[in-house]
Amino acid sequence: MDQGNPAFVEKVRETEAVPPAHLDALVARHGGGTLNLLRALMDDGLLGKAHACQLWGDSIGKTYVDPLEVVISREAVEVIPHEIAKKKTVLGLYYFGDVLTVITPDPNDTVFMKQLERITQSPISPIFGLPWEIETAIAIQYQTRENLDDLLKKITSSGFRIDGVQSDDDVAMLAEAVPMVELVDALVYYSLRERASDIHIQPEEASVPIRIRVDGILREAIRLPKSIGPALAARIKVMCELDVSERRLPQDGRFSLELGGNKANFRVSIVPSIHGEKVVVRVLNISGVRQVMELNKMLFSQTVLQPFRRLIRRPNGIIFITGPTGSGKSTTLYGALDEINVPGQNIMTVEDPVEYQLKGLTQVQVKPDIGLTFSRVLRAAMRQDPDVILVGEIRDLETAKIASEAALTGHLVFATLHTNNAVQATLRLIEIGVEPFIVAPSILGVVSQRLAGRVCENCSEPYYPSRDEMRTYFLDEGLGKVPFFRGKGCSECGETGFRGRVALHELVVITDEIRSMISESASMLDLARAARRGGYRPMRYDGLKKVLLGLTTIEEVERITVEETPL
């Protein structure tokens, strides 16, 4: 790229987005069409990344792709040796037939593309990517379990002293040492490569196993010597700016890592245990990468999606999304907000943390340590003339009352609750302390959801369940011989048979009958009967439908749902 790319400069001029004098000054400083110029235009806020990279791609006749956004095939990664990938800043993305698509800053380097065809034994289709994004993607995609083992051997054999360290100053010094920095970075990159939602560092009596949660299931990534545990925990505390010397009390924090032009954000919880400090790192999001998913792409059953869409278009009332931590509640909430986000709506959110950034919304991050609580922000939001309010979580009576009153005074409110099913949520506000005569008219409906492992599309295979199994789950369905699907296990899914997750839902639409029963403090059993009459079907019903569609397995449905007794 030394010769520059003058066609890019001309395309920038044609947009008239950059003042000519400013562009000339940047060209003089960075060269007549270089990637440094491209980056300067983005860094100075003169061009957005998507626009700037599209112009560059157009100027060289290649498509731009962000390697941190696309689904990357492990087969495509592994066919290019790591040393070549690093040296030439090139990464295999996926195969289309027998053609290997690769991403590189210089896709028109025909000499290297010919060399790459000989190395990979495949025709090459090159596309354009920013070098710093490709470098980050390489660091993530080539971070394997074997690399973690090699790094651990390097640390333990290098003379790096951990045993016998006692003082706080010594532990703090170890936390800043290069081996600890490398180890934490490697663990984070490995977790991102495996699509993990959490990293668990759990000291035991003789060792420190590190497990990652992938598609809802914890699996061991590596087991460290016991002596490394305190320094590893200290390193994470330093990254979160927490008190390294405090090892007797729980601590919570956050940290971010630069990933190309983006940031990966993490939330940390540290709890003292009898064998040392247990550390859990939650992978929150990669800013600038995590996109809001549309409702029609979430694999909702139509019997849930259509009435839910009608609810979110109501002018006022509360809609609850319930489920445990990590069940995809925020994804569903933002899919709903995105669908009703039009210029005529004033939408405000109160969250902890802000997981998605959606254009057109006013989003507020609560900070309880300075008194910026859900209830305080919610009261202030009510004075901002909102049409729609999202409350990240209703945790206390004051927040519950404000949200309920907002629903009764002409606002549409979205909120989350922690309950086992959708029917329970109708009584949860009463349990918190809100009067039934306020709860009954304010609730519009409740969606409850869980995430089940999705059968890996790469290794999915059909099988036919036994007659007894069919009778157990589909007694009244009148099904004949129907194939189910399961994953055999492959490199794409880490030999688990699952890749990704699919949401299972249940929806209770609050009818006039249910409102009357809530006002009269009816039991949950009576409410469930009324919900059934209004069309409610339990989550297991939705799960079994998705088994028939080949999206998940009977075992997954059994794991995350319960069989409800006939009402």
Disulfide bonds with the S-S distance in Angstrom:
none
